[in-house]
Amino acid sequence: MPTNFTAGPVRVRVPATSANLGPGFDALGLALGLYDDLAAEVTSGGVRVTVTGQGAGELPDDDRHLVVRAMRAGFDALGVQPGGLSVECVNRIPQARGLGSSSAAIVAGVLLARALVTDGDHRLDEAGVLRLAAEIEGHPDNVAPCLLGGFTVAWSEPTGARAVSLPVADGVRPVVFVPAERGLTATARAALPVSVPHADAALTAGRAALLVHALTTDPTLLLPATVDRLHQDYRAAGMPATSSLVSALRAAGVAAVVSGAGPTVLALSEPPASVQAGTDWEIWKLPIDVSGARVARGRLGHAERDPVAAGRKS
């Protein structure tokens, strides 16, 4: 083993996330208690990736895998590259549903690379991990809560992404409605106009500010605080079932939004029995993750290898 790298495997647990939260487009995010577990080890040559759970049989098993690509970017930032890698992924976060599966893979990859380098923590601090993960992802709204946990506010400066994590008030009870159909962030972004009316931008900015207060201090204000005019209406035609469910939940007084780019719906409180989502949706009550990504030494244990053992409590 070259002296640049640690002996033996390292592992990481990364949470699902929901971004935007209505008016906080590309800025606000929430970490949710549903997790991917991954382990990696430096080898003498070649790349081998095994995937269990979500994406098994679909995701690439070589350098094309997003976790490996993020690891390679992490190693570049650290100034070293291993000869080979063995990576194990136990995925529970649904792919392409608006729950941050790509951000989880990116954050996991960067953290695994840092942990596999003997002085990685000194070469790449937490702020550097966030900047690199956001650079790979393209925006920081999902990678920030995945890395930091809790409710996050993220922004970009000339030097890169920055973020803060804020505690969430009691009374916020996330419920996600996950459809079988998938969505693509690129497709959802393509539906957005180049500009929006000034009145819509002003209204949404005010509600985003109110949402910070509602999530951290007064959840009774969540319904008005989650009003958005920047992105959800423009994307509605591309995911009519999602839009219809959001409207039904909000009409029942539930602060519901499109989770990320969709098509998952996020409700910030438990919906009444009168709202029937139908059989096309899986409904999961999820705790808020407050720890963010966690790194440890060693291989994945038996429970960590179980694709349904972590997160998703109903």
The 8 nearest C-alpha neighbors of each residue, nearest first, counted from 0:
[[1, 2, 6, 4, 5, 43, 42, 41],
 [2, 0, 3, 4, 5, 81, 6, 41],
 [1, 3, 4, 0, 5, 117, 116, 6],
 [4, 2, 1, 117, 116, 5, 79, 118],
 [5, 3, 116, 117, 2, 115, 1, 6],
 [6, 4, 115, 117, 116, 7, 3, 2],
 [5, 7, 4, 0, 8, 41, 40, 115],
 [6, 8, 40, 5, 297, 9, 41, 296],
 [9, 7, 40, 297, 39, 298, 296, 38],
 [10, 8, 296, 297, 38, 39, 295, 298],
 [9, 11, 38, 295, 37, 294, 296, 298],
 [12, 10, 294, 37, 293, 36, 295, 38],
 [11, 13, 36, 293, 292, 35, 34, 37],
 [12, 14, 292, 35, 34, 103, 145, 107],
 [15, 13, 34, 33, 145, 31, 32, 30],
 [14, 16, 31, 33, 99, 98, 30, 34],
 [17, 15, 30, 99, 98, 31, 29, 141],
 [16, 18, 258, 29, 98, 259, 28, 99],
 [17, 19, 28, 259, 141, 20, 140, 27],
 [18, 20, 24, 23, 27, 21, 259, 25],
 [21, 19, 18, 23, 256, 22, 27, 28],
 [20, 22, 225, 227, 19, 256, 23, 226],
 [21, 23, 227, 207, 203, 24, 225, 226],
 [24, 22, 19, 27, 207, 26, 21, 20],
 [23, 25, 19, 26, 22, 27, 21, 229],
 [26, 24, 140, 19, 23, 27, 138, 139],
 [25, 27, 153, 140, 23, 24, 152, 154],
 [28, 26, 152, 23, 19, 140, 151, 18],
 [27, 29, 18, 151, 140, 17, 150, 144],
 [28, 30, 150, 17, 16, 144, 149, 151],
 [31, 29, 16, 144, 288, 148, 149, 145],
 [30, 32, 287, 288, 15, 16, 33, 14],
 [33, 31, 288, 310, 286, 287, 285, 14],
 [32, 34, 310, 311, 15, 14, 31, 309],
 [35, 33, 14, 13, 310, 91, 15, 309],
 [34, 36, 90, 91, 13, 89, 12, 92],
 [37, 35, 12, 89, 11, 88, 303, 34],
 [38, 36, 88, 11, 87, 10, 89, 12],
 [37, 39, 10, 87, 9, 86, 298, 299],
 [40, 38, 86, 8, 85, 9, 87, 10],
 [39, 41, 8, 85, 84, 7, 42, 9],
 [40, 42, 84, 83, 81, 85, 39, 43],
 [43, 41, 83, 84, 44, 40, 82, 85],
 [42, 44, 83, 82, 41, 45, 81, 84],
 [45, 43, 83, 82, 42, 46, 84, 81],
 [44, 46, 83, 84, 47, 82, 43, 42],
 [45, 47, 84, 83, 61, 85, 62, 48],
 [46, 48, 85, 61, 60, 86, 84, 45],
 [49, 47, 60, 86, 87, 61, 85, 50],
 [48, 50, 87, 88, 60, 86, 47, 51],
 [51, 49, 88, 55, 89, 87, 48, 52],
 [52, 50, 89, 55, 90, 88, 306, 53],
 [51, 53, 90, 306, 55, 89, 91, 54],
 [52, 54, 90, 55, 91, 93, 51, 94],
 [53, 55, 57, 58, 56, 52, 94, 50],
 [56, 54, 50, 51, 57, 52, 53, 58],
 [55, 57, 58, 54, 50, 59, 51, 53],
 [58, 56, 54, 55, 59, 53, 50, 60],
 [57, 59, 54, 56, 55, 60, 64, 50],
 [60, 58, 64, 61, 63, 57, 48, 62],
 [59, 61, 48, 47, 64, 49, 58, 62],
 [60, 62, 63, 46, 47, 59, 64, 48],
 [63, 61, 64, 67, 68, 46, 60, 59],
 [62, 64, 61, 59, 65, 68, 67, 60],
 [63, 65, 59, 67, 62, 66, 61, 60],
 [66, 64, 68, 67, 69, 63, 104, 105],
 [65, 67, 108, 104, 69, 68, 64, 105],
 [68, 66, 70, 69, 64, 65, 62, 71],
 [67, 69, 65, 71, 70, 66, 64, 72],
 [70, 68, 108, 72, 66, 105, 67, 71],
 [71, 69, 108, 67, 73, 112, 109, 72],
 [70, 72, 74, 68, 73, 69, 67, 75],
 [73, 71, 75, 69, 70, 74, 76, 68],
 [74, 72, 70, 109, 76, 71, 75, 112],
 [73, 75, 77, 71, 79, 76, 72, 80],
 [76, 74, 78, 72, 77, 73, 79, 71],
 [75, 77, 73, 74, 78, 72, 123, 79],
 [78, 76, 74, 75, 79, 122, 73, 123],
 [77, 79, 75, 76, 74, 80, 73, 122],
 [80, 78, 74, 77, 75, 81, 3, 76],
 [79, 81, 74, 82, 75, 78, 71, 77],
 [82, 80, 83, 41, 79, 84, 42, 43],
 [81, 83, 44, 43, 42, 80, 45, 84],
 [82, 84, 44, 45, 42, 43, 46, 81],
 [85, 83, 41, 46, 42, 40, 86, 47],
 [84, 86, 47, 40, 39, 46, 48, 41],
 [87, 85, 39, 48, 38, 47, 84, 49],
 [86, 88, 49, 38, 37, 48, 50, 39],
 [89, 87, 37, 50, 90, 49, 36, 51],
 [90, 88, 51, 36, 35, 306, 52, 50],
 [89, 91, 35, 53, 52, 92, 88, 51],
 [90, 92, 35, 53, 34, 306, 52, 93],
 [91, 93, 100, 90, 15, 35, 34, 94],
 [94, 92, 53, 96, 91, 95, 100, 98],
 [93, 95, 96, 100, 92, 53, 54, 181],
 [96, 94, 181, 182, 97, 183, 93, 100],
 [95, 97, 181, 262, 263, 94, 261, 98],
 [96, 98, 261, 259, 260, 258, 263, 99],
 [99, 97, 16, 17, 15, 96, 100, 258],
 [98, 100, 16, 102, 101, 15, 97, 141],
 [99, 101, 103, 102, 94, 92, 98, 104],
 [102, 100, 104, 103, 99, 105, 65, 136],
 [103, 101, 105, 99, 142, 104, 100, 141],
 [102, 104, 100, 106, 101, 105, 13, 107],
 [105, 103, 66, 101, 107, 102, 106, 108],
 [104, 106, 102, 108, 69, 107, 103, 66],
 [107, 105, 103, 109, 108, 104, 132, 102],
 [108, 106, 104, 110, 105, 109, 103, 111],
 [107, 109, 70, 66, 69, 105, 111, 106],
 [108, 110, 73, 70, 112, 106, 111, 69],
 [111, 109, 113, 107, 112, 108, 114, 106],
 [112, 110, 114, 108, 113, 109, 107, 115],
 [111, 113, 70, 115, 109, 110, 114, 73],
 [114, 112, 119, 110, 111, 116, 115, 109],
 [113, 115, 111, 112, 116, 119, 110, 9],
 [116, 114, 112, 5, 113, 4, 111, 117],
 [117, 115, 4, 119, 113, 114, 118, 3],
 [116, 118, 4, 5, 119, 3, 115, 114],
 [117, 119, 121, 120, 116, 122, 3, 113],
 [118, 120, 113, 116, 122, 121, 117, 123],
 [121, 119, 123, 122, 118, 124, 113, 114],
 [122, 120, 119, 118, 123, 124, 117, 113],
 [121, 123, 119, 120, 77, 118, 124, 76],
 [124, 122, 120, 127, 121, 119, 128, 77],
 [123, 125, 127, 126, 120, 121, 128, 122],
 [126, 124, 128, 127, 129, 123, 120, 146],
 [125, 127, 129, 128, 124, 130, 161, 123],
 [126, 128, 130, 124, 125, 129, 123, 131],
 [127, 129, 125, 131, 126, 130, 132, 124],
 [128, 130, 126, 132, 127, 131, 133, 125],
 [131, 129, 160, 127, 133, 159, 128, 132],
 [130, 132, 134, 128, 133, 129, 127, 135],
 [133, 131, 129, 135, 134, 130, 106, 128],
 [134, 132, 139, 136, 138, 130, 135, 131],
 [133, 135, 131, 137, 132, 136, 130, 138],
 [134, 136, 132, 133, 137, 131, 105, 69],
 [137, 135, 133, 134, 138, 132, 102, 105],
 [136, 138, 134, 133, 135, 139, 132, 140],
 [137, 139, 133, 136, 140, 25, 134, 141],
 [138, 140, 133, 142, 141, 143, 153, 160],
 [139, 141, 26, 25, 28, 27, 18, 143],
 [142, 140, 143, 18, 139, 144, 102, 28],
 [141, 143, 145, 102, 139, 144, 140, 146],
 [142, 144, 146, 145, 141, 139, 140, 147],
 [145, 143, 148, 147, 30, 146, 151, 29],
 [146, 144, 142, 291, 143, 14, 148, 147],
 [145, 147, 291, 292, 143, 144, 142, 148],
 [146, 148, 291, 144, 145, 143, 164, 290],
 [291, 149, 147, 289, 144, 290, 30, 288],
 [150, 148, 289, 30, 288, 29, 164, 144],
 [149, 151, 29, 165, 164, 28, 167, 166],
 [152, 150, 164, 28, 163, 144, 27, 165],
 [151, 153, 27, 163, 162, 26, 164, 28],
 [154, 152, 162, 26, 161, 140, 139, 151],
 [153, 155, 161, 160, 26, 162, 156, 139],
 [156, 154, 160, 159, 161, 157, 153, 139],
 [155, 157, 159, 158, 160, 154, 161, 130],
 [158, 156, 159, 155, 160, 161, 154, 130],
 [157, 159, 156, 160, 155, 130, 161, 127],
 [160, 158, 156, 130, 155, 157, 161, 134],
 [161, 159, 155, 130, 154, 156, 139, 133],
 [160, 162, 154, 153, 155, 159, 130, 129],
 [163, 161, 153, 152, 154, 143, 151, 164],
 [162, 164, 152, 151, 153, 165, 161, 147],
 [165, 163, 151, 150, 149, 147, 152, 162],
 [164, 166, 150, 151, 149, 167, 163, 215],
 [167, 165, 215, 149, 150, 168, 164, 289],
 [168, 166, 215, 214, 150, 165, 169, 149],
 [169, 167, 215, 216, 214, 170, 171, 166],
 [170, 168, 171, 167, 218, 172, 216, 215],
 [169, 171, 172, 168, 218, 268, 217, 219],
 [170, 172, 169, 267, 268, 173, 168, 218],
 [171, 173, 268, 267, 170, 269, 174, 286],
 [174, 172, 267, 268, 266, 285, 284, 171],
 [173, 175, 284, 266, 283, 265, 285, 269],
 [176, 174, 265, 283, 264, 282, 177, 266],
 [175, 177, 282, 264, 263, 281, 280, 265],
 [176, 178, 263, 281, 280, 175, 282, 264],
 [179, 177, 280, 180, 279, 263, 281, 176],
 [178, 180, 181, 279, 177, 280, 281, 96],
 [181, 179, 178, 182, 262, 96, 177, 95],
 [182, 180, 95, 96, 179, 262, 183, 94],
 [183, 181, 95, 96, 262, 261, 184, 180],
 [182, 184, 186, 185, 95, 187, 181, 260],
 [183, 185, 187, 260, 186, 188, 182, 95],
 [184, 186, 188, 183, 187, 189, 260, 182],
 [187, 185, 189, 183, 184, 188, 190, 182],
 [186, 188, 184, 190, 189, 185, 260, 234],
 [189, 187, 185, 190, 186, 191, 184, 260],
 [188, 190, 186, 187, 191, 185, 192, 184],
 [191, 189, 188, 187, 234, 233, 192, 186],
 [190, 192, 188, 189, 233, 230, 193, 234],
 [193, 191, 194, 190, 195, 233, 189, 230],
 [192, 194, 191, 195, 190, 189, 188, 196],
 [195, 193, 192, 196, 191, 197, 229, 200],
 [194, 196, 197, 199, 200, 192, 229, 193],
 [197, 195, 199, 198, 200, 194, 201, 229],
 [196, 198, 200, 199, 201, 195, 202, 194],
 [199, 197, 201, 196, 200, 202, 195, 203],
 [200, 198, 202, 196, 197, 201, 228, 203],
 [199, 201, 197, 203, 198, 202, 204, 196],
 [202, 200, 198, 204, 199, 203, 197, 205],
 [203, 201, 199, 205, 204, 200, 198, 206],
 [202, 204, 206, 200, 205, 227, 22, 201],
 [205, 203, 207, 201, 206, 202, 200, 208],
 [204, 206, 208, 202, 203, 207, 209, 201],
 [205, 207, 224, 209, 203, 208, 204, 210],
 [208, 206, 210, 22, 204, 23, 209, 205],
 [209, 207, 205, 206, 210, 211, 204, 212],
 [208, 210, 206, 212, 224, 207, 211, 213],
 [209, 211, 224, 213, 207, 212, 208, 214],
 [212, 210, 214, 209, 208, 213, 215, 207],
 [211, 213, 209, 210, 215, 216, 214, 217],
 [214, 212, 217, 218, 210, 220, 216, 221],
 [215, 213, 211, 167, 212, 218, 168, 216],
 [214, 216, 167, 168, 212, 213, 166, 211],
 [215, 217, 212, 168, 213, 214, 218, 167],
 [218, 216, 213, 219, 220, 212, 214, 215],
 [219, 217, 213, 220, 221, 214, 170, 171],
 [218, 220, 217, 221, 213, 222, 170, 223],
 [221, 219, 218, 213, 222, 223, 224, 217],
 [222, 220, 224, 218, 213, 219, 223, 254],
 [221, 223, 254, 224, 225, 220, 253, 252],
 [224, 222, 225, 221, 226, 220, 206, 254],
 [223, 225, 210, 206, 221, 209, 222, 226],
 [226, 224, 21, 223, 222, 22, 221, 227],
 [225, 227, 224, 223, 22, 21, 206, 203],
 [228, 226, 22, 21, 203, 229, 225, 231],
 [227, 229, 199, 230, 203, 232, 231, 226],
 [230, 228, 227, 231, 200, 203, 199, 195],
 [229, 231, 233, 232, 228, 234, 191, 227],
 [232, 230, 234, 233, 235, 229, 228, 227],
 [231, 233, 235, 234, 230, 228, 229, 236],
 [232, 234, 230, 231, 235, 191, 190, 236],
 [235, 233, 231, 232, 237, 236, 190, 187],
 [234, 236, 232, 238, 242, 237, 233, 239],
 [237, 235, 239, 238, 234, 233, 232, 242],
 [236, 238, 235, 234, 239, 187, 190, 233],
 [237, 239, 235, 241, 236, 240, 242, 262],
 [240, 238, 242, 241, 236, 235, 243, 237],
 [241, 239, 243, 242, 238, 244, 262, 235],
 [242, 240, 244, 239, 243, 238, 262, 245],
 [241, 243, 239, 245, 235, 240, 244, 246],
 [242, 244, 240, 246, 241, 245, 239, 247],
 [243, 245, 247, 241, 246, 242, 248, 240],
 [244, 246, 242, 248, 243, 247, 255, 256],
 [247, 245, 243, 249, 244, 248, 250, 242],
 [248, 246, 244, 250, 249, 245, 243, 251],
 [249, 247, 251, 245, 253, 250, 246, 244],
 [248, 250, 253, 252, 246, 251, 247, 254],
 [249, 251, 247, 248, 252, 246, 253, 245],
 [252, 250, 248, 249, 253, 247, 274, 271],
 [253, 251, 249, 250, 248, 254, 222, 270],
 [252, 254, 249, 248, 255, 251, 270, 268],
 [255, 253, 222, 267, 266, 221, 249, 225],
 [256, 254, 266, 265, 245, 253, 249, 248],
 [257, 255, 265, 21, 264, 245, 258, 20],
 [256, 258, 264, 261, 265, 259, 263, 262],
 [259, 257, 261, 264, 17, 97, 265, 263],
 [258, 260, 18, 97, 261, 17, 19, 257],
 [259, 261, 97, 184, 187, 258, 262, 257],
 [262, 260, 97, 263, 258, 259, 257, 96],
 [261, 263, 96, 241, 182, 97, 264, 238],
 [264, 262, 177, 261, 258, 96, 176, 97],
 [263, 265, 257, 176, 258, 175, 256, 262],
 [266, 264, 175, 258, 256, 255, 174, 257],
 [267, 265, 255, 174, 268, 173, 254, 175],
 [266, 268, 173, 172, 254, 171, 174, 255],
 [269, 267, 172, 266, 173, 171, 270, 253],
 [268, 270, 174, 172, 271, 266, 267, 173],
 [271, 269, 253, 268, 272, 274, 248, 266],
 [270, 272, 273, 274, 269, 251, 253, 248],
 [271, 273, 274, 270, 275, 269, 276, 251],
 [272, 274, 271, 275, 270, 251, 248, 276],
 [275, 273, 272, 271, 276, 248, 270, 247],
 [276, 274, 277, 273, 272, 271, 247, 244],
 [275, 277, 274, 280, 244, 278, 279, 176],
 [276, 278, 275, 279, 280, 281, 274, 244],
 [277, 279, 280, 276, 281, 275, 178, 282],
 [280, 278, 277, 178, 179, 281, 276, 177],
 [281, 279, 178, 177, 278, 176, 282, 277],
 [280, 282, 177, 176, 178, 283, 279, 278],
 [283, 281, 176, 175, 280, 177, 284, 174],
 [284, 282, 175, 174, 313, 285, 311, 281],
 [285, 283, 174, 313, 312, 173, 175, 311],
 [284, 286, 311, 32, 312, 173, 174, 283],
 [287, 285, 32, 31, 288, 173, 284, 172],
 [286, 288, 31, 32, 30, 289, 149, 285],
 [289, 287, 32, 31, 30, 148, 149, 290],
 [288, 290, 149, 148, 291, 287, 30, 147],
 [291, 289, 148, 288, 147, 292, 149, 293],
 [148, 290, 292, 147, 146, 145, 289, 293],
 [291, 293, 13, 146, 12, 145, 290, 14],
 [294, 292, 12, 11, 291, 13, 295, 290],
 [293, 295, 11, 10, 12, 292, 296, 9],
 [296, 294, 10, 9, 11, 297, 293, 114],
 [297, 295, 9, 10, 8, 298, 294, 7],
 [296, 298, 9, 8, 10, 295, 299, 7],
 [297, 299, 8, 38, 10, 300, 9, 296],
 [298, 300, 303, 304, 38, 10, 297, 301],
 [301, 299, 303, 302, 304, 298, 297, 305],
 [300, 302, 304, 303, 305, 299, 308, 298],
 [303, 301, 305, 304, 300, 308, 309, 299],
 [304, 302, 300, 305, 301, 299, 36, 308],
 [303, 305, 301, 302, 89, 306, 300, 299],
 [304, 306, 308, 302, 303, 307, 301, 89],
 [305, 307, 52, 308, 89, 91, 304, 90],
 [308, 306, 305, 309, 91, 310, 52, 311],
 [307, 309, 305, 306, 302, 303, 310, 304],
 [310, 308, 307, 34, 33, 311, 303, 306],
 [309, 311, 33, 32, 312, 34, 308, 285],
 [312, 310, 33, 285, 283, 313, 32, 284],
 [311, 313, 285, 310, 284, 283, 286, 32],
 [312, 284, 283, 311, 285, 282, 174, 286]]
